[in-house]
Amino acid sequence: MASATGIPARNAAGEEEPLLGRPGDASQERGQNILMNLWLGTAPLAQAGIWILAAVVWAGIFNTSLMLFSAHPLLNSAGLLLVTEAILVLQPTHTAAQKRNGTYLHAGFHFFGLGALLAGLVVIEVNKFAHGGTHFESPHAILGLITYLFMLLQAVVGFTQYWVPSLYGGVDNAKAVWKYHRASGYVVLILGLVTVAAATQTTFNLMSSKIQLWAVIVSSVLVLVGVLPRIKLQKLGLKKDE
């Protein structure tokens, strides 16, 4: 039974039950501003982590001589921040109206986030060609390429399943894909964080920007500690509503 606030009663299960915590934890209340989703439950930990990560990257870059390459980490860190916000804003939704509004904001964050990430890819490739550098050789570069491809695929699937369900044979078939889209989104987030960690071991960072691996790991752990407990197993098809 739902409470007067719109959050399910604590002894109720269903789509409002997070991976960690009680039913109703980190769930958007009826009538609540959707932007509050960015701060519900463990979200402040994720916010602290992703903003610290972005600040660490930006500080490292601005402490060096700026060049074309500088835009690559700046854009990528900004893109990863927006992708994280896209996840946080949608997670707590559970009513039809909340999910609809959440999807619009989720798509908006991803639009600008993916745009920043792709711009970062263009920058590094232009820089490589300009200086005759090797492509996709280091662990960071390989992980980066995998992350770019997964994020692009994730965006295409997310857009088409919601706005062009006919591509999947109808709305019901498109809805059946949602749980895979959600699950893969968390995988892509982890890939992005690992890619940033790998960047600390590149020659440029070791010789110039000197971003510390431990700082990236700590901030990435904060992001995951803030995001993962808010996962609702029902939305992933791993637990049936009761």
C-alpha positions as CSV (number, residue, x, y, z in Angstrom):
1,M,0.0,0.0,0.0
2,A,1.3,3.4,-0.9
3,S,1.7,6.0,1.9
4,A,0.2,9.5,1.8
5,T,3.4,10.9,0.5
6,G,3.3,8.7,-2.6
7,I,6.2,6.5,-1.5
8,P,5.3,2.9,-1.0
9,A,4.9,1.6,2.5
10,R,8.1,0.2,4.0
11,N,6.8,-3.4,4.0
12,A,5.8,-3.2,0.3
13,A,8.0,-4.5,-2.4
14,G,7.9,-3.8,-6.1
15,E,9.6,-1.5,-8.4
16,E,10.4,1.0,-5.6
17,E,12.7,-1.5,-3.9
18,P,16.4,-0.7,-4.4
19,L,19.3,-3.1,-4.5
20,L,20.3,-2.0,-1.0
21,G,18.0,-0.5,1.5
22,R,14.2,-0.7,2.1
23,P,11.3,-0.4,-0.4
24,G,10.8,3.3,-1.0
25,D,14.4,4.3,-0.4
26,A,15.6,6.6,-3.2
27,S,12.2,6.7,-4.8
28,Q,10.7,9.9,-6.2
29,E,7.6,11.1,-4.3
30,R,4.5,12.0,-6.2
31,G,4.6,15.7,-7.0
32,Q,8.2,16.0,-6.1
33,N,10.5,18.0,-8.4
34,I,12.3,15.5,-10.6
35,L,15.6,17.2,-10.1
36,M,15.6,16.0,-6.5
37,N,16.3,12.6,-8.0
38,L,19.8,13.7,-8.4
39,W,20.1,13.8,-4.6
40,L,17.9,11.0,-3.3
41,G,19.3,8.2,-1.2
42,T,23.0,7.5,-1.9
43,A,23.1,10.0,-4.8
44,P,25.1,12.6,-2.9
45,L,28.0,10.1,-2.8
46,A,27.8,9.7,-6.6
47,Q,27.6,13.5,-7.0
48,A,30.7,14.0,-4.8
49,G,32.6,11.3,-6.7
50,I,31.9,12.5,-10.2
51,W,32.4,16.2,-9.5
52,I,35.7,15.4,-7.6
53,L,36.8,13.3,-10.6
54,A,36.0,16.0,-13.1
55,A,37.7,18.6,-10.8
56,V,40.8,16.4,-10.6
57,V,41.0,16.0,-14.3
58,W,40.4,19.7,-15.1
59,A,42.9,20.8,-12.4
60,G,45.6,18.5,-13.9
61,I,45.0,19.8,-17.4
62,F,44.9,23.5,-16.5
63,N,48.1,23.1,-14.6
64,T,49.8,22.3,-17.9
65,S,50.3,24.3,-21.1
66,L,47.0,24.2,-22.9
67,M,47.0,22.7,-26.5
68,L,44.6,21.0,-28.8
69,F,45.0,17.7,-26.9
70,S,43.9,19.4,-23.7
71,A,40.3,19.5,-24.9
72,H,40.3,15.6,-25.0
73,P,40.3,15.0,-21.2
74,L,38.3,18.1,-20.5
75,L,35.5,17.0,-22.9
76,N,35.6,13.4,-21.8
77,S,35.4,14.1,-18.1
78,A,32.5,16.5,-18.7
79,G,30.8,13.9,-20.8
80,L,31.2,11.2,-18.1
81,L,29.7,13.7,-15.6
82,L,26.6,14.2,-17.7
83,V,26.2,10.5,-18.3
84,T,26.3,10.0,-14.5
85,E,23.6,12.6,-14.0
86,A,21.5,10.9,-16.7
87,I,21.6,7.7,-14.7
88,L,20.8,9.4,-11.3
89,V,17.8,11.4,-12.6
90,L,16.0,8.3,-14.0
91,Q,16.7,5.7,-11.3
92,P,14.2,6.9,-8.6
93,T,11.2,7.1,-11.0
94,H,8.4,4.6,-10.7
95,T,5.1,6.1,-11.9
96,A,4.2,6.5,-15.6
97,A,4.5,10.3,-15.5
98,Q,7.7,10.2,-13.6
99,K,9.2,7.7,-16.0
100,R,8.2,9.8,-19.0
101,N,9.7,13.0,-17.5
102,G,12.7,11.1,-16.3
103,T,13.3,9.7,-19.8
104,Y,13.2,13.2,-21.3
105,L,15.8,14.4,-18.9
106,H,17.8,11.2,-19.2
107,A,17.9,11.7,-22.9
108,G,18.9,15.3,-22.6
109,F,21.8,14.6,-20.3
110,H,22.9,11.9,-22.6
111,F,22.6,14.1,-25.7
112,F,25.0,16.6,-24.3
113,G,27.2,14.0,-22.6
114,L,27.6,11.9,-25.6
115,G,28.2,15.0,-27.7
116,A,31.0,16.0,-25.4
117,L,32.5,12.4,-25.5
118,L,32.4,12.3,-29.3
119,A,33.9,15.7,-29.5
120,G,36.7,14.4,-27.2
121,L,37.2,11.5,-29.6
122,V,37.4,13.8,-32.6
123,V,40.0,16.0,-30.8
124,I,42.3,13.1,-30.0
125,E,42.1,11.7,-33.5
126,V,42.8,15.0,-35.1
127,N,45.7,15.5,-32.7
128,K,47.1,12.0,-33.5
129,F,46.9,12.6,-37.3
130,A,48.5,16.0,-36.9
131,H,51.5,14.6,-35.0
132,G,51.7,11.2,-36.8
133,G,50.9,9.4,-33.5
134,T,49.8,5.8,-33.2
135,H,46.1,5.0,-32.8
136,F,44.5,2.7,-30.2
137,E,47.7,1.3,-28.9
138,S,47.8,1.9,-25.1
139,P,45.4,0.2,-22.7
140,H,43.7,3.7,-22.2
141,A,43.2,4.1,-25.9
142,I,41.8,0.6,-26.4
143,L,39.5,0.9,-23.4
144,G,38.4,4.4,-24.7
145,L,37.5,3.0,-28.1
146,I,35.4,0.2,-26.5
147,T,33.7,2.7,-24.2
148,Y,32.9,5.1,-27.1
149,L,31.4,2.2,-29.1
150,F,29.3,0.9,-26.2
151,M,28.1,4.4,-25.3
152,L,27.1,5.1,-28.9
153,L,25.3,1.7,-29.1
154,Q,23.6,2.4,-25.8
155,A,22.4,5.8,-27.0
156,V,21.0,4.3,-30.3
157,V,19.2,1.5,-28.6
158,G,17.8,3.8,-25.9
159,F,16.5,6.3,-28.4
160,T,15.0,3.8,-30.8
161,Q,13.3,1.6,-28.2
162,Y,11.5,4.6,-26.7
163,W,10.8,6.8,-29.7
164,V,10.8,4.3,-32.6
165,P,9.5,1.1,-31.0
166,S,8.3,-0.1,-34.4
167,L,11.9,-1.1,-35.1
168,Y,11.5,-3.8,-32.5
169,G,8.2,-5.0,-33.8
170,G,6.0,-2.9,-31.5
171,V,5.9,-1.3,-28.0
172,D,5.8,-4.6,-26.1
173,N,8.9,-5.9,-27.8
174,A,10.7,-2.6,-27.3
175,K,9.8,-2.6,-23.6
176,A,11.4,-6.1,-23.3
177,V,14.7,-4.6,-24.3
178,W,14.6,-1.9,-21.6
179,K,16.1,-4.2,-18.9
180,Y,19.1,-4.9,-21.1
181,H,19.5,-1.2,-21.8
182,R,19.4,-0.4,-18.1
183,A,21.9,-3.1,-17.2
184,S,24.3,-2.2,-20.0
185,G,24.2,1.4,-18.9
186,Y,25.8,0.5,-15.6
187,V,28.5,-1.5,-17.4
188,V,29.2,1.5,-19.7
189,L,29.5,3.7,-16.6
190,I,32.1,1.4,-15.1
191,L,33.9,1.2,-18.4
192,G,34.1,5.0,-18.5
193,L,35.6,5.1,-15.0
194,V,38.1,2.4,-15.7
195,T,39.2,4.3,-18.9
196,V,39.8,7.4,-16.8
197,A,41.9,5.4,-14.4
198,A,43.9,3.9,-17.3
199,A,44.6,7.5,-18.6
200,T,46.6,8.2,-15.5
201,Q,49.2,5.7,-16.7
202,T,49.7,7.3,-20.1
203,T,53.0,9.1,-21.0
204,F,51.3,12.5,-21.2
205,N,49.8,12.2,-17.7
206,L,52.9,10.8,-16.1
207,M,55.1,13.5,-17.7
208,S,52.8,16.5,-17.7
209,S,49.4,16.6,-16.0
210,K,50.3,14.1,-13.2
211,I,46.7,13.2,-12.3
212,Q,47.0,10.7,-9.5
213,L,45.6,7.2,-9.9
214,W,44.6,7.0,-6.3
215,A,42.4,10.1,-6.7
216,V,40.7,8.7,-9.7
217,I,40.1,5.4,-7.9
218,V,38.7,7.0,-4.8
219,S,36.3,9.3,-6.7
220,S,35.2,6.4,-9.0
221,V,34.4,4.3,-5.9
222,L,32.3,7.1,-4.6
223,V,30.4,7.2,-7.9
224,L,29.7,3.5,-7.8
225,V,28.8,3.5,-4.1
226,G,26.3,6.3,-4.9
227,V,24.8,4.7,-8.0
228,L,24.8,1.0,-7.6
229,P,22.8,0.7,-4.3
230,R,19.9,2.6,-6.1
231,I,19.6,-0.1,-8.7
232,K,16.0,-1.6,-8.6
233,L,16.2,-5.3,-9.4
234,Q,12.6,-5.2,-10.7
235,K,13.7,-2.8,-13.5
236,L,16.4,-5.2,-14.5
237,G,14.0,-8.2,-14.6
238,L,16.0,-9.9,-11.8
239,K,13.2,-9.8,-9.3
240,K,9.4,-10.0,-9.7
241,D,7.1,-7.4,-8.2
242,E,5.3,-8.7,-5.1
